[in-house]
Amino acid sequence: MVVSENHVLDPTAERAPATRTRLARPESLAGQTIGLLDISKPRGDVFLDEIERHLVEHGAKVHRYKKPTFTKPAPVDLRHEIATQCTLVIEALAD
Amino acid sequence: MLEGTTRASDEVVATAPPDLVELTVEKIAVNAVMAGCRPEYLPWVIAAIEAVCNDTFNMHGLLATTMPVGPVLICNGPGTKAIGMNSGINVFGQGNRANLTIGRAVQLVIRNVGGGRPGEVDRATHGSPSKISFCFAEDEAGSPFRPLSVQRGIDEGVDAITVFAGEGPKCIVDQLARTPEQLIASLAEPLMGLHHRKLVVGFDVVLVVSPDHSRIFHEAKWSDVEVLEALYAATARPGAELVRGVGGIAEGVPEEFGEIPSLPKFRSDGILLAHAGGGAGLFSSMIGGWVNGEMGSNPVTVEVRR
Protein backbone atom coordinates (compact mmCIF):
# COMPACT_ATOMS: atom_id res chain seq x y z
CA MET A 1 0.00 0.00 0.00
CA VAL A 2 1.37 3.40 -0.99
CA VAL A 3 0.93 6.13 1.58
CA SER A 4 0.16 9.42 -0.15
CA GLU A 5 2.39 12.34 0.75
CA ASN A 6 -0.30 14.80 -0.23
CA HIS A 7 -1.89 16.74 2.57
CA VAL A 8 -5.33 18.21 2.28
CA LEU A 9 -5.62 21.57 3.99
CA ASP A 10 -8.97 22.84 5.23
CA PRO A 11 -9.82 26.33 3.95
CA THR A 12 -12.45 26.87 6.64
CA ALA A 13 -12.22 27.92 10.27
CA GLU A 14 -12.38 24.22 11.25
CA ARG A 15 -14.76 25.02 14.06
CA ALA A 16 -17.51 22.65 15.10
CA PRO A 17 -20.84 24.44 15.45
CA ALA A 18 -21.85 24.77 19.08
CA THR A 19 -25.12 23.04 19.94
CA ARG A 20 -27.27 24.64 22.58
CA THR A 21 -30.73 23.73 23.74
CA ARG A 22 -33.31 26.47 23.72
CA LEU A 23 -34.44 27.96 26.99
CA ALA A 24 -37.94 26.93 28.00
CA ARG A 25 -40.58 29.48 26.99
CA PRO A 26 -41.79 31.51 29.96
CA GLU A 27 -45.17 30.45 31.38
CA SER A 28 -46.22 34.07 31.55
CA LEU A 29 -44.92 37.52 30.70
CA ALA A 30 -46.02 38.87 34.07
CA GLY A 31 -43.04 39.76 36.22
CA GLN A 32 -40.49 39.26 33.43
CA THR A 33 -37.88 41.94 32.72
CA ILE A 34 -37.78 42.24 28.96
CA GLY A 35 -35.05 44.08 27.06
CA LEU A 36 -35.99 45.75 23.78
CA LEU A 37 -32.91 46.33 21.63
CA ASP A 38 -33.28 49.02 19.00
CA ILE A 39 -30.62 48.46 16.32
CA SER A 40 -30.84 52.14 15.25
CA LYS A 41 -32.70 51.63 11.98
CA PRO A 42 -35.10 54.49 11.18
CA ARG A 43 -38.52 54.05 12.80
CA GLY A 44 -37.40 51.02 14.79
CA ASP A 45 -38.49 53.02 17.85
CA VAL A 46 -42.05 53.24 16.47
CA PHE A 47 -42.24 49.47 16.30
CA LEU A 48 -40.66 48.99 19.72
CA ASP A 49 -42.95 51.58 21.35
CA GLU A 50 -45.89 49.45 20.27
CA ILE A 51 -44.27 46.23 21.47
CA GLU A 52 -43.50 47.88 24.83
CA ARG A 53 -47.13 48.95 25.22
CA HIS A 54 -48.34 45.36 24.69
CA LEU A 55 -45.73 43.87 27.01
CA VAL A 56 -46.55 46.28 29.82
CA GLU A 57 -50.25 45.42 29.41
CA HIS A 58 -49.26 41.79 30.05
CA GLY A 59 -47.50 42.71 33.29
CA ALA A 60 -43.90 42.75 32.05
CA LYS A 61 -41.26 45.26 33.00
CA VAL A 62 -39.48 46.72 29.94
CA HIS A 63 -35.93 48.04 29.58
CA ARG A 64 -34.98 49.83 26.35
CA TYR A 65 -31.52 49.59 24.75
CA LYS A 66 -30.02 50.94 21.54
CA LYS A 67 -27.06 49.94 19.41
CA PRO A 68 -24.86 52.88 18.28
CA THR A 69 -25.26 51.75 14.63
CA PHE A 70 -27.09 48.95 12.88
CA THR A 71 -24.02 48.19 10.72
CA LYS A 72 -21.89 46.85 13.54
CA PRO A 73 -22.42 44.18 16.19
CA ALA A 74 -23.71 45.36 19.57
CA PRO A 75 -20.78 46.46 21.77
CA VAL A 76 -19.79 43.88 24.36
CA ASP A 77 -20.72 46.21 27.26
CA LEU A 78 -24.24 46.59 25.88
CA ARG A 79 -24.63 42.82 25.49
CA HIS A 80 -23.42 42.33 29.06
CA GLU A 81 -25.83 44.99 30.34
CA ILE A 82 -28.79 43.29 28.66
CA ALA A 83 -27.74 39.82 29.81
CA THR A 84 -27.45 40.90 33.44
CA GLN A 85 -30.53 43.15 33.62
CA CYS A 86 -33.12 41.15 31.65
CA THR A 87 -34.76 37.75 31.63
CA LEU A 88 -35.81 38.05 27.98
CA VAL A 89 -34.70 40.19 25.03
CA ILE A 90 -36.37 41.24 21.77
CA GLU A 91 -34.14 42.60 19.00
CA ALA A 92 -35.97 44.50 16.29
CA LEU A 93 -35.21 45.38 12.69
CA ALA A 94 -37.27 48.02 10.94
CA ASP A 95 -37.04 50.41 8.02
CA MET B 1 2.31 29.80 -1.33
CA LEU B 2 3.87 30.53 2.07
CA GLU B 3 7.17 31.27 0.34
CA GLY B 4 5.55 34.50 -0.85
CA THR B 5 5.81 36.05 2.61
CA THR B 6 8.39 36.28 5.39
CA ARG B 7 5.64 36.03 8.00
CA ALA B 8 5.27 32.89 10.10
CA SER B 9 2.44 30.63 8.98
CA ASP B 10 0.85 30.73 12.44
CA GLU B 11 0.94 34.53 12.75
CA VAL B 12 -2.54 35.89 13.41
CA VAL B 13 -3.19 38.68 10.91
CA ALA B 14 -6.73 39.74 11.80
CA THR B 15 -10.06 38.61 13.17
CA ALA B 16 -12.44 37.64 10.39
CA PRO B 17 -16.11 38.58 10.51
CA PRO B 18 -18.83 37.58 10.98
CA ASP B 19 -17.79 34.57 13.10
CA LEU B 20 -14.85 36.50 14.64
CA VAL B 21 -12.29 33.83 13.75
CA GLU B 22 -8.59 34.49 14.20
CA LEU B 23 -7.03 34.51 10.75
CA THR B 24 -3.57 32.99 10.44
CA VAL B 25 -1.23 33.49 7.52
CA GLU B 26 -1.70 29.78 6.75
CA LYS B 27 -5.49 30.05 6.44
CA ILE B 28 -5.10 33.03 4.14
CA ALA B 29 -2.54 31.10 2.08
CA VAL B 30 -4.85 28.09 1.70
CA ASN B 31 -7.58 30.33 0.34
CA ALA B 32 -5.09 32.18 -1.87
CA VAL B 33 -4.22 28.83 -3.48
CA MET B 34 -7.93 28.16 -4.06
CA ALA B 35 -8.32 31.60 -5.64
CA GLY B 36 -5.47 30.91 -8.07
CA CYS B 37 -2.88 33.30 -6.61
CA ARG B 38 0.83 33.00 -7.23
CA PRO B 39 3.01 33.14 -4.08
CA GLU B 40 4.17 36.68 -4.85
CA TYR B 41 0.57 37.88 -4.58
CA LEU B 42 0.25 36.68 -0.97
CA PRO B 43 1.58 39.86 0.71
CA TRP B 44 -1.09 41.83 -1.17
CA VAL B 45 -3.82 39.46 -0.03
CA ILE B 46 -2.62 39.67 3.57
CA ALA B 47 -2.47 43.48 3.42
CA ALA B 48 -6.00 43.62 2.01
CA ILE B 49 -7.26 41.35 4.79
CA GLU B 50 -5.61 43.58 7.41
CA ALA B 51 -7.22 46.60 5.77
CA VAL B 52 -10.79 45.23 5.73
CA CYS B 53 -10.97 43.33 9.04
CA ASN B 54 -11.21 46.22 11.48
CA ASP B 55 -13.80 48.57 12.92
CA THR B 56 -12.84 51.45 10.61
CA PHE B 57 -13.55 49.57 7.38
CA ASN B 58 -16.27 47.44 8.99
CA MET B 59 -16.19 44.29 6.88
CA HIS B 60 -18.90 42.91 9.16
CA GLY B 61 -21.27 45.66 8.07
CA LEU B 62 -20.45 45.11 4.41
CA LEU B 63 -21.45 41.49 4.78
CA ALA B 64 -24.63 42.23 6.66
CA THR B 65 -25.95 45.15 4.61
CA THR B 66 -28.62 44.65 1.97
CA MET B 67 -26.80 47.20 -0.24
CA PRO B 68 -24.73 45.94 -3.22
CA VAL B 69 -21.20 46.57 -1.97
CA GLY B 70 -17.96 44.69 -1.45
CA PRO B 71 -14.35 45.59 -0.73
CA VAL B 72 -12.77 47.30 -3.76
CA LEU B 73 -8.97 46.97 -3.64
CA ILE B 74 -6.91 49.73 -5.24
CA CYS B 75 -3.21 48.86 -5.41
CA ASN B 76 -0.29 51.29 -5.61
CA GLY B 77 3.48 51.15 -5.74
CA PRO B 78 6.20 49.52 -7.86
CA GLY B 79 5.18 46.09 -6.58
CA THR B 80 2.04 46.20 -8.70
CA LYS B 81 4.22 46.05 -11.83
CA ALA B 82 6.52 43.45 -10.30
CA ILE B 83 3.64 41.00 -9.85
CA GLY B 84 2.11 41.87 -13.22
CA MET B 85 -1.03 43.71 -12.14
CA ASN B 86 -3.10 45.52 -14.76
CA SER B 87 -3.74 49.26 -14.55
CA GLY B 88 -4.45 49.80 -18.25
CA ILE B 89 -6.66 48.31 -20.96
CA ASN B 90 -9.67 46.49 -19.48
CA VAL B 91 -8.51 47.34 -15.97
CA PHE B 92 -11.77 46.26 -14.28
CA GLY B 93 -12.27 43.32 -16.62
CA GLN B 94 -10.95 39.87 -17.28
CA GLY B 95 -7.55 38.71 -18.38
CA ASN B 96 -5.19 39.50 -15.51
CA ARG B 97 -4.40 36.82 -12.99
CA ALA B 98 -3.10 39.09 -10.21
CA ASN B 99 -6.02 41.53 -10.31
CA LEU B 100 -8.59 38.75 -10.33
CA THR B 101 -7.12 36.36 -7.80
CA ILE B 102 -6.00 38.84 -5.12
CA GLY B 103 -9.57 40.15 -4.92
CA ARG B 104 -10.96 36.63 -5.06
CA ALA B 105 -8.68 35.39 -2.28
CA VAL B 106 -9.92 38.12 0.06
CA GLN B 107 -13.49 37.10 -0.67
CA LEU B 108 -12.77 33.39 -0.12
CA VAL B 109 -11.15 34.12 3.25
CA ILE B 110 -14.29 35.91 4.38
CA ARG B 111 -16.55 33.15 2.95
CA ASN B 112 -14.60 30.13 4.14
CA VAL B 113 -12.93 31.23 7.35
CA GLY B 114 -15.09 34.13 8.51
CA GLY B 115 -18.33 32.34 7.61
CA GLY B 116 -19.83 35.27 5.68
CA ARG B 117 -21.94 33.37 3.20
CA PRO B 118 -24.80 34.58 0.97
CA GLY B 119 -28.23 33.62 2.24
CA GLU B 120 -26.90 33.44 5.79
CA VAL B 121 -25.40 36.58 7.35
CA ASP B 122 -25.10 38.04 3.85
CA ARG B 123 -28.65 38.86 2.71
CA ALA B 124 -27.90 41.53 0.09
CA THR B 125 -30.83 42.58 -2.07
CA HIS B 126 -28.93 42.34 -5.36
CA GLY B 127 -25.32 41.79 -4.35
CA SER B 128 -22.63 43.01 -6.70
CA PRO B 129 -19.77 41.73 -8.85
CA SER B 130 -17.59 43.59 -6.32
CA LYS B 131 -18.46 40.76 -3.92
CA ILE B 132 -16.73 38.26 -6.22
CA SER B 133 -13.49 40.15 -6.90
CA PHE B 134 -12.80 43.82 -7.55
CA CYS B 135 -9.10 44.63 -7.46
CA PHE B 136 -6.94 46.77 -9.72
CA ALA B 137 -3.71 48.75 -9.84
CA GLU B 138 -3.51 52.45 -10.43
CA ASP B 139 -1.73 53.75 -13.55
CA GLU B 140 0.78 55.93 -11.75
CA ALA B 141 3.25 56.45 -14.60
CA GLY B 142 0.69 58.07 -16.88
CA SER B 143 -1.13 60.04 -14.22
CA PRO B 144 -1.12 63.80 -13.65
CA PHE B 145 -2.26 63.07 -10.08
CA ARG B 146 -0.34 61.79 -7.07
CA PRO B 147 -1.00 58.07 -6.51
CA LEU B 148 -4.09 57.46 -4.37
CA SER B 149 -1.91 55.93 -1.62
CA VAL B 150 0.24 59.09 -1.52
CA GLN B 151 -2.85 61.31 -1.42
CA ARG B 152 -3.83 59.24 1.62
CA GLY B 153 -0.52 59.67 3.46
CA ILE B 154 1.68 56.76 2.32
CA ASP B 155 5.20 57.60 1.11
CA GLU B 156 5.85 57.71 -2.63
CA GLY B 157 7.25 54.43 -3.98
CA VAL B 158 5.84 52.31 -1.14
CA ASP B 159 3.53 49.42 -2.02
CA ALA B 160 0.09 49.96 -0.52
CA ILE B 161 -3.55 48.93 -0.82
CA THR B 162 -6.56 51.15 -0.33
CA VAL B 163 -9.81 49.35 0.43
CA PHE B 164 -13.13 50.99 -0.39
CA ALA B 165 -16.62 49.68 0.30
CA GLY B 166 -17.96 49.94 -3.22
CA GLU B 167 -20.38 48.69 -5.82
CA GLY B 168 -19.61 47.99 -9.48
CA PRO B 169 -18.09 50.66 -11.75
CA LYS B 170 -20.30 53.01 -13.79
CA CYS B 171 -19.06 54.56 -17.02
CA ILE B 172 -19.11 58.36 -17.42
CA VAL B 173 -19.00 59.45 -21.07
CA ASP B 174 -17.81 62.88 -22.21
CA GLN B 175 -16.26 62.98 -25.66
CA LEU B 176 -16.58 66.72 -26.24
CA ALA B 177 -14.98 68.43 -23.23
CA ARG B 178 -11.65 70.05 -24.07
CA THR B 179 -11.08 72.18 -20.97
CA PRO B 180 -10.83 71.10 -17.34
CA GLU B 181 -13.80 73.30 -16.45
CA GLN B 182 -16.00 71.58 -19.05
CA LEU B 183 -14.88 68.13 -17.90
CA ILE B 184 -15.45 68.90 -14.21
CA ALA B 185 -18.97 70.15 -14.96
CA SER B 186 -19.65 66.98 -16.91
CA LEU B 187 -18.21 64.57 -14.32
CA ALA B 188 -20.21 66.34 -11.60
CA GLU B 189 -23.56 65.37 -13.16
CA PRO B 190 -23.36 61.58 -12.68
CA LEU B 191 -21.49 62.05 -9.39
CA MET B 192 -24.49 64.01 -8.13
CA GLY B 193 -26.66 61.02 -9.00
CA LEU B 194 -24.74 58.61 -6.79
CA HIS B 195 -27.35 56.36 -5.12
CA HIS B 196 -29.86 59.21 -5.36
CA ARG B 197 -29.46 62.78 -6.54
CA LYS B 198 -31.26 64.08 -3.45
CA LEU B 199 -29.21 62.13 -0.89
CA VAL B 200 -25.98 63.87 0.10
CA VAL B 201 -22.88 63.51 2.30
CA GLY B 202 -23.65 59.94 3.37
CA PHE B 203 -21.81 58.13 0.56
CA ASP B 204 -18.23 58.34 -0.80
CA VAL B 205 -17.09 57.62 -4.35
CA VAL B 206 -13.96 56.55 -6.21
CA LEU B 207 -13.56 58.48 -9.44
CA VAL B 208 -11.28 56.58 -11.81
CA VAL B 209 -10.14 59.00 -14.49
CA SER B 210 -9.01 57.52 -17.80
CA PRO B 211 -5.85 58.60 -19.67
CA ASP B 212 -7.92 60.37 -22.36
CA HIS B 213 -9.71 62.40 -19.72
CA SER B 214 -6.67 62.98 -17.48
CA ARG B 215 -4.80 64.46 -20.45
CA ILE B 216 -7.21 67.40 -20.35
CA PHE B 217 -6.24 68.09 -16.73
CA HIS B 218 -2.54 67.47 -17.43
CA GLU B 219 -2.45 69.95 -20.33
CA ALA B 220 -4.06 72.60 -18.11
CA LYS B 221 -1.57 71.75 -15.31
CA TRP B 222 -4.29 70.71 -12.87
CA SER B 223 -3.11 68.40 -10.08
CA ASP B 224 -5.28 66.11 -7.97
CA VAL B 225 -5.72 69.01 -5.51
CA GLU B 226 -7.27 71.33 -8.13
CA VAL B 227 -9.40 68.56 -9.61
CA LEU B 228 -10.81 67.55 -6.24
CA GLU B 229 -11.47 71.13 -5.17
CA ALA B 230 -13.36 71.75 -8.40
CA LEU B 231 -15.34 68.51 -8.09
CA TYR B 232 -16.46 69.26 -4.53
CA ALA B 233 -17.60 72.72 -5.62
CA ALA B 234 -19.38 71.44 -8.74
CA THR B 235 -21.33 68.79 -6.83
CA ALA B 236 -22.78 71.13 -4.17
CA ARG B 237 -26.43 72.18 -4.57
CA PRO B 238 -28.85 74.49 -2.72
CA GLY B 239 -30.66 72.65 0.04
CA ALA B 240 -33.99 73.76 -1.42
CA GLU B 241 -33.38 71.51 -4.46
CA LEU B 242 -32.77 68.45 -2.31
CA VAL B 243 -35.44 68.41 0.39
CA ARG B 244 -38.01 65.65 0.57
CA GLY B 245 -40.92 66.11 -1.80
CA VAL B 246 -39.20 68.50 -4.22
CA GLY B 247 -39.71 67.48 -7.85
CA GLY B 248 -42.46 65.10 -6.83
CA ILE B 249 -39.82 62.83 -5.30
CA ALA B 250 -40.46 61.72 -1.73
CA GLU B 251 -36.78 60.89 -1.13
CA GLY B 252 -34.40 63.67 -0.13
CA VAL B 253 -32.83 65.50 2.79
CA PRO B 254 -34.99 66.55 5.79
CA GLU B 255 -36.97 69.79 5.57
CA GLU B 256 -34.61 71.71 7.89
CA PHE B 257 -31.80 71.53 5.30
CA GLY B 258 -33.90 73.54 2.84
CA GLU B 259 -32.53 76.88 4.04
CA ILE B 260 -28.87 75.94 3.49
CA PRO B 261 -27.58 77.77 0.39
CA SER B 262 -25.07 75.10 -0.64
CA LEU B 263 -25.16 71.47 0.47
CA PRO B 264 -22.15 69.36 -0.53
CA LYS B 265 -22.85 66.03 -2.24
CA PHE B 266 -19.73 64.54 -0.65
CA ARG B 267 -18.07 64.90 2.76
CA SER B 268 -14.71 66.71 2.68
CA ASP B 269 -12.66 63.57 1.90
CA GLY B 270 -15.48 61.68 0.19
CA ILE B 271 -14.08 61.66 -3.36
CA LEU B 272 -11.16 59.30 -3.92
CA LEU B 273 -9.34 60.19 -7.12
CA ALA B 274 -7.54 57.47 -9.04
CA HIS B 275 -6.15 57.02 -12.56
CA ALA B 276 -6.47 53.86 -14.61
CA GLY B 277 -7.70 52.45 -17.89
CA GLY B 278 -6.69 51.99 -21.51
CA GLY B 279 -5.26 54.76 -23.65
CA ALA B 280 -8.29 55.17 -25.88
CA GLY B 281 -11.69 56.25 -24.71
CA LEU B 282 -12.98 59.59 -23.45
CA PHE B 283 -14.68 57.87 -20.53
CA SER B 284 -14.07 57.86 -16.82
CA SER B 285 -15.58 55.56 -14.24
CA MET B 286 -17.15 56.01 -10.84
CA ILE B 287 -17.43 53.43 -8.08
CA GLY B 288 -20.17 54.30 -5.62
CA GLY B 289 -19.65 53.66 -1.94
CA TRP B 290 -21.65 52.34 0.97
CA VAL B 291 -22.77 54.39 3.98
CA ASN B 292 -19.68 56.27 5.18
CA GLY B 293 -18.33 57.31 8.56
CA GLU B 294 -18.86 55.77 11.98
CA MET B 295 -22.24 54.45 10.90
CA GLY B 296 -20.81 52.46 7.99
CA SER B 297 -17.35 52.21 6.47
CA ASN B 298 -14.32 54.43 6.02
CA PRO B 299 -11.68 53.71 3.37
CA VAL B 300 -8.44 52.28 4.78
CA THR B 301 -4.96 52.41 3.24
CA VAL B 302 -2.20 50.07 4.45
CA GLU B 303 1.35 49.34 3.40
CA VAL B 304 2.11 45.94 1.89
CA ARG B 305 4.70 44.04 3.94
CA ARG B 306 6.62 41.14 2.45
Interface residues (C-beta under 8 A of the other chain):
Chain A: L9 D10 P11 T12 A13 R15 P68 T69 T71 K72 P73
Chain B: A16 D19 V21 E26 K27 V30 N31 M34 D55 N58 H60 G61 A64 T65 L108 N112 V113 G114 G115 V291 E294 M295 G296 S297
